[in-house]
């Protein structure tokens, strides 16, 4: 939902470049908006990816530690029988 003040601000910003060159100002504005969205999405993807790899590494370490402790316990049990 766009409020009246937000719409006025957007229209004012968009129309500010019109007196100079209307086509170039529209191209510049849309390019800027697209690039900004692209950067924000890349930051979001980087954060999610970093969290995924951290969780994956932690889970791998737990599985490895559990396997090592199980192997050592089995080895000690067989050795002392």
C-alpha positions in Angstrom: 0.0 0.0 0.0 1.5 3.3 -1.0 0.7 6.2 1.2 0.2 9.7 -0.3 3.5 11.1 1.2 5.5 8.2 -0.2 3.9 8.5 -3.6 4.6 12.2 -3.7 8.3 11.6 -2.7 8.7 9.0 -5.4 7.0 11.1 -8.0 9.1 14.2 -7.0 12.3 12.2 -7.2 11.4 10.7 -10.5 10.3 14.0 -12.0 13.4 15.9 -10.8 15.5 14.6 -13.7 12.8 15.1 -16.4 13.6 18.7 -17.3 17.2 17.8 -18.2 16.6 14.7 -20.3 13.4 12.6 -19.8 14.7 9.4 -21.4 18.1 9.4 -19.8 16.6 10.2 -16.3 14.2 7.3 -16.6 16.9 4.9 -17.7 19.2 6.1 -14.9 16.4 5.7 -12.3 15.4 2.2 -13.4 19.0 1.1 -13.7 19.7 2.4 -10.2 16.7 0.6 -8.7 17.5 -2.7 -10.5 21.2 -2.5 -9.3 20.1 -1.7 -5.7 17.7 -4.7 -5.7 20.5 -6.9 -7.2 22.9 -5.9 -4.4 20.4 -6.4 -1.6 19.5 -9.9 -2.9 23.2 -10.9 -3.2 23.8 -9.8 0.4 20.8 -11.8 1.5 21.9 -14.9 -0.4 25.5 -14.5 1.0 24.1 -14.5 4.6 21.9 -17.5 4.0 24.8 -19.4 2.3 27.2 -18.6 5.1 24.7 -19.9 7.7 24.1 -23.0 5.7 27.8 -23.8 5.4 28.4 -23.1 9.1 25.6 -25.5 10.1 26.8 -28.1 7.6 30.4 -27.9 9.0 29.1 -28.1 12.6 26.9 -31.2 11.7 29.9 -32.8 10.0 32.1 -32.3 13.0 29.5 -33.8 15.3 29.1 -36.9 13.1 32.8 -37.3 12.8 33.3 -37.0 16.6 30.5 -39.5 17.2 32.0 -41.9 14.7 35.5 -41.6 16.3 34.2 -42.1 19.8 32.2 -45.1 18.7 35.2 -46.6 16.9 37.5 -46.0 19.9 34.9 -47.6 22.3 34.5 -50.6 20.1 38.3 -50.9 19.7 38.8 -50.8 23.5 36.0 -53.3 24.1 37.6 -55.8 21.7 41.1 -55.2 23.0 40.2 -55.9 26.6 38.1 -59.0 26.0 
